[in-house]
């Protein structure tokens, strides 16, 4: 094993949205610590590819599982599948989420110039796009918790929610994503209290800026491949001066699910290169 972390080996860990960039890295890190990993994703082909990649590197028996985090009945069916292949669940990582262009305003501010055409402001935003992004990030955390926490109530365990820098200070242009992630922080604290008497710890990780399939369109110019003005602004406000690498989230995850943090619950840990600490001056 690459990581010798007390209390992680042989834990059955479910990662929703596990086929994404961050989910893939977290799944590999867990397997390298001796955990059994279920990659749960709406894209079964990609989930199986990620599981195969993990198994090639670790021989850990990771599996790919198809599920929609907004379909409770399907989540229940897939829980049974995980039981049959890996056993009872010890750790749930709520990683499903992301933003979309349909929930993104074109304008950062409403200005005098906007008054002739409000389509680029909140007033012109597609409400269905807004709802889709909010539901994916917020209800897509609530529903898997409702389903998979049943195992944890019986055996104890950990729930890790993936939050965001948007949860502390909302970024311009992405109101649905920001509001949902702020809700995740509050939900994390609520769940930590709710489950405290049955030995379930609930914490969250708030990544800073990592390049993913969902945010690449905001960070890089599609035509030139160079940083967009927004991407440049983000890096200028990140003291370490770069985007994060997905494997830089692994240490925090392993700490939060391990015996090293047995008295830690209800916290949100930024992994952000100093972004949340920097005032810009």
C-alpha angles and dihedrals in degrees: 000000000000095000124043102198120161114244099014105088114103093005112144106233125190118199117191113205083022096152093066126096095267095038091052092053093046091048092052091047092051092049090049087057091053099261126141110239134205113193104207116192143146088238104068094183091055092043090055091048091053092047090050091050091051092048093049089057101036111016086223101140097245115178135207117228129190116223142140110226089212094056110078096186092052090048089054091051091050091048087062090050090053090049092053094049105032109009133239117350120254102171132032119195111192099207102145112116145084142151132269136204090245090064094045125093118223092219128060093204139023104239138168087270090057094061094082092052119022095173092102094054133071089276091065097043119124105248092206090055089049092049093047093054094043093048094046093053101037109026087033085066097040097052099049088047091053090052105036098037088074089077092046093051089059097043108018122241146140138291118200119191121198108228128169145223085263088070092068100037119009114236121224121261098022108077099154095050093044094049093047094050091048086054090052091059092051091044091051091056092044093050092046090059094040094054100033095103094055098052097258116136119201121196138152139221118216108202119204117215116332120162110245136162089261098054104030091096089061098045103043135042107246094215101044102026089225126124113286118232086259092052090050091049091052094051092046087057095046107085092209088056100224145075117266124257114234094236089060088076094059098081093054092047094050091048093052096050096040134086088256089079101040092136096044119100137141096029131129113210119200117218097185116125089254097304095132092050097050122092094191095252 
